[in-house]
Amino acid sequence: MAQRSAESGLMSPAPSETSVISAFSAELPTPRSHPLIPGSPKETALINYLDDRILHITRRYAKSFAADGSERGNDAGYMNFHQVILDIEPVLDVVWISATRKSIFSEMS
């Protein structure tokens, strides 16, 4: 059942059981305490890893629309959104872990 917000008076949808469960089951990993040094081997390895994973995701997405459905395994096209999440989640975790407040906020200013 929809709930009325006290401040705005607008109706908002009632939270679903799925949204409540996923909100508590997903914990963010602990980020690094110090930022990666620009140009360091660790930063280069991170960039190469992210580039490889994004390319993999892009290829699987493109294969989702291919007329030839004969490909199977990890390199087959996505059949549902859950498969997309399984590929994207580790990439986001690595980005989250590799960033720090200092490096994120210094780029914003």
Secondary structure, DSSP 8 states (H G I E B T S, - for coil): --EE-TTT--EE----HHHHHHHHH-------SS---TT-HHHHHHHHHHHHHHHHHHHHHHHTT-S-----STTS--SSHHHHHHHHHHHHHHHHHH--HHHHHHHH-
